[in-house]
Amino acid sequence: MRGLFSIILLIASNAFMTLAWYGHLKFAEWKWFNKLGLVGIIMISWGIALFEYILQVPANRLGYKENGGPFSLIQLKVIQEVITLLIFTLFSLIFFKNETFKWNHVLAFVFLVLAVYFIFKK
């Protein structure tokens, strides 16, 4: 159960991370947002990223073997990277209609899934 809860927290954390890192590119469509300047945009992104850390830290603590979780440190990192790329892909396809998903992206995801398989292989 700790492993599942850790993964759920990682998914939520990465949703906030993606919004903090790339959301400002979409928010630029709003007139008031463009008037903020770089410092204002950074502050908004930091505010969003705070929620990423609020979820990421417990996810790693719950999931890590040394704290009673099911995952090694390397397994946690690989899981997190795959989640990050999945969330980013969904975000870019939903909010940035000019981005395309090509065959090489699918192939790269297949390799990432294989990475998860091999990282868990005994």
URZIGI-V368507 format. One record per helix or strand. SS is the DSSP state (H for helix, E for strand). FROM is the first residue (numbers start at 1). TO is the last residue. If there is no record, write none. Layout:
ss:SS from:FROM to:TO
ss:SS from:FROM to:TO
This chain:
ss:H from:2 to:27
ss:H from:31 to:34
ss:H from:37 to:63
ss:E from:64 to:64
ss:H from:65 to:67
ss:E from:71 to:71
ss:H from:73 to:95
ss:H from:103 to:120
